[in-house]
Amino acid sequence: MERRLDDGDSVYNRWEMPLLKKLIFFTFMFVVFIVSSVLLSEIMLRVAGWGRSQELHTASQEVFDSIPGMFEPGQHFINLSKPQLPHRISINSLGFRGPEVRLSEGNLRILCLGDSFTFGDYVSDDETFPYMLKKLFDEKFPGRIEVMNAGVGGTTIVDQLNFLQKSLRVHPDVVVLTFYENDISGLSRDVPMHVEFERNRKLKSKPGVNLLYGLVRDSALFAFALEARAKLATPESHQSEDRAHPDGSQTFCDEKLLKAYEGYLREMKSLSDSHSMKLMLALYPSHHRWTRPYDDGCGASRNQLDRVEQIATGLGIAALNLLPTLKQSNVDVRQLYLLPYDGHASKEANRIVASAIYGFLQDRFTQVFDNATDKPGAHSH
């Protein structure tokens, strides 16, 4: 016998079922809208130039804990972030830029610390000054000296002190710390870069987030979001400074920040001494030094480079100001830097810098090089 629907069933069929279908339909349309918007945004950003280039990635937390460097090992790609300046980037198994390093017993090990000028932004692996420094040593001491490029763009001395502590596991004999003219203003960041890196590693290591990150990390949307985040995180004073000077260097000296830099430099000297490492400071000038008045407010007739050199010398650190060296080369500033596309150093400038550091190290640390090249033996620190 056919069952009659009571009033409740009628109401259910008349209202509940259509409501469920509507919910499913609108949910489906919402998902389609989101996916379509994401795809359209990705396409538009790629047309605008975003996401054309593979990006450099830092190591995950698990990998980071097992290597001395910052970057994900095994990366090899052509970076096209600036189409006018294509360049090859390779990350070795230690997480440093450049070819593999042989950590043989008895070999002298030089660790180069610094920002993007040490890393070598917009030049290929073999055009960075640490790579060229290694080649110069190979000509005189074949296979006896290793040079490691531990440069990380956007960092300053507070971060580089952290990187040196992490790199102690490779037992460097000599540390070459590069100072660039935005290192002072970089100390005004609310959160140091190495802390930002740590937060990002922990976030990427969370379940689900690591999968999502793997899917989006090379997308144009992700590259755009990182750029937007970086701009929002930059203090307004720094943004106006960057507009005036594309390299971000200051035209004046902040005494408080200079004192902070001196404090971190003293810590680095103490750490180096406690591990029997020799420390030198190489001061890399901005291309603005070719046109900027010599006195930039850092004291009578003294500029920022002179002030930092004076601080280093006072702490007993061997310091090399590269401004006179680069100017005496008589090479046009447009050939020393990647102008007009970028303010970083060119292959030619890095060649000059590598040669200057090569001679300076042997002159200042003669005994270290004599011992390392004449008497093979295990590292004692």
MORADA-V848074 format. One record per pair of residues at least 12 apart in sequence whose C-alpha atoms are under 6 Angstrom apart, sorted by the first residue. I is the first residue (numbers start at 1). GAP is how many residues later the second one is. D is the distance in whole Angstrom. If there is no record, write none. Layout:
i-><I:I>
gap-><GAP:GAP>
d-><D:D>
//
This chain:
i-><42:42:45:50:51:51:53:53:53:57:58:58:58:59:59:60:61:67:68:68:68:69:69:69:70:71:72:73:73:73:73:74:74:75:75:76:76:77:85:87:87:87:88:89:96:96:97:98:105:106:106:106:107:107:108:108:109:109:109:109:110:110:110:110:111:111:111:111:112:112:112:112:112:113:113:113:114:114:114:115:115:115:115:115:116:116:118:119:119:127:128:129:129:130:132:133:134:155:156:159:173:174:174:174:175:176:177:178:178:178:179:179:180:181:182:182:251:252:252:253:275:280:280:280:281:282:282:283:283:284:285:336:336>
gap-><178:179:175:170:168:169:26:27:28:15:12:13:14:12:13:141:140:27:26:98:99:25:26:27:25:24:23:18:19:20:22:17:18:15:16:13:14:12:37:35:36:37:36:36:53:54:52:27:273:270:271:272:37:38:37:264:36:37:63:64:37:62:64:65:36:37:61:64:36:37:38:63:64:37:38:64:37:63:64:36:37:38:39:40:36:37:33:32:33:220:222:221:225:19:222:221:13:38:27:35:104:103:104:105:104:104:104:103:104:105:104:105:104:68:66:67:45:44:45:45:106:37:38:39:38:37:38:38:39:38:38:12:13>
d-><6:6:6:5:6:4:6:5:5:6:6:4:5:5:4:6:5:5:6:6:5:6:4:5:6:5:6:5:5:5:5:6:6:5:5:6:4:6:6:6:5:5:5:6:6:5:6:6:5:5:4:5:5:5:5:6:6:5:5:5:5:6:5:6:6:5:6:5:6:5:6:6:5:5:5:5:5:6:5:5:5:4:6:5:6:4:5:4:6:5:6:5:5:6:6:5:5:6:5:5:5:5:5:6:5:5:5:6:5:6:5:6:5:5:6:4:5:5:5:5:6:6:5:6:5:6:5:5:6:6:6:6:5>
//
